[in-house]
């Protein structure tokens, strides 16, 4: 079987980062890099707050979980 990954991947949809302070991260990406906030929400199952930002064809997902720090990763 010849498996070439390029046959399966069409394009990247988005990139996600966990952040400590969601509001501060949103402001950083808007003010410094020109991203536009598209939506915010909460994922009950994972207890995560999220924000989706967009710049041209790039979608950035920011996730924040209460109590999650670089020490607990």
C-alpha positions in Angstrom: 0.0 0.0 0.0 1.4 3.4 -1.0 0.4 6.0 1.6 1.2 9.5 0.7 0.0 11.9 3.4 -0.5 14.7 0.8 -3.3 12.7 -0.7 -5.3 13.0 2.6 -4.5 16.6 3.7 -6.3 19.3 1.8 -5.5 22.3 4.0 -5.0 23.4 7.5 -8.2 24.5 9.2 -7.0 26.1 12.4 -4.4 26.2 15.1 -5.2 26.0 18.8 -3.3 27.3 21.9 -4.1 26.9 25.6 -3.7 30.3 27.3 -3.7 31.3 30.9 -5.8 34.5 30.5 -8.2 34.3 27.6 -9.2 38.0 27.6 -5.5 39.1 27.7 -4.6 36.7 24.9 -7.5 38.0 22.7 -6.4 41.6 23.2 -2.8 40.6 22.3 -3.7 38.9 19.0 -6.1 41.7 18.1 -3.9 44.6 19.0 -0.5 43.3 17.9 -1.1 40.9 15.1 -4.4 42.1 13.6 -6.6 39.1 14.3 -10.4 39.7 14.5 -12.5 38.0 17.2 -15.1 35.8 15.5 -16.8 34.1 18.4 -16.4 33.0 22.1 -17.9 30.2 24.0 -17.6 27.5 26.6 -17.2 23.8 26.2 -19.0 22.2 29.2 -17.6 18.7 28.6 -14.0 19.9 28.9 -14.7 22.9 31.2 -12.9 25.2 28.7 -13.5 28.7 27.6 -12.7 29.4 24.0 -12.3 32.2 21.5 -11.9 31.9 17.7 -10.0 34.6 15.9 -9.4 35.1 12.2 -6.7 36.8 10.1 -7.1 36.3 6.3 -7.3 32.5 5.8 -5.9 31.7 9.3 -8.2 30.7 12.2 -6.7 30.7 15.7 -8.5 29.0 18.5 -7.6 30.1 22.1 -8.6 27.8 24.9 -8.5 28.5 28.6 -9.1 25.9 31.4 -9.4 27.1 35.0 -6.4 26.0 37.0 -4.3 24.9 34.0 -0.8 26.3 34.2 2.5 25.5 32.5 3.4 23.5 35.6 0.3 21.3 35.3 0.8 20.5 31.6 
